[in-house]
Amino acid sequence: MAGFLLLEQSGEYFWQSRLTNNATRKASTGETCRVTIRITGR
């Protein structure tokens, strides 16, 4: 039972870290695209 609980907690942590990583990546790429458009638009 303890092993199952540990597995569940690590899986939850894994999904949370994946979601935050995806959100961070999206934010950084969006920022890069905006900066690139600003530079090329000049």
N, C-alpha and C positions, 0 to 999 in steps of 0.2 A: 504494500500500500504506500509506503513512504517513497519507494522508487517511482511509482506511478505519479505521485504528487509532484515529485521533483521533475519528472519528465514534463508534466503539464505546465509547471511554472517556467521551465526553460523554453518550452514551445511558445508560451505566451510572451516571454521576453524576446524570443526570436522574431515573432510577428511584429511586436511593437518596434523593435529596432529596424526591421525591414520597412515598416511604414514610415518611420521618421527619416530613414535614409532616403526613401523615394521622395518624400516631401522636400527634404533638403536639396536633393539633386534637381528636382523640378524648379525650386526657387533659384538655385544658382544658375541653371541653364537659362531660365527666363530672364534673369538679370544680365547674363552674358549677351543674349539675343538683343535685349534692349540697348545695351551699350554699343554693340556692333551696328545696329540700325542707326543709332545716333551718330556714330563715327562716319559711316558710309553716306549718310544723308547730308553731311556737310558739303 
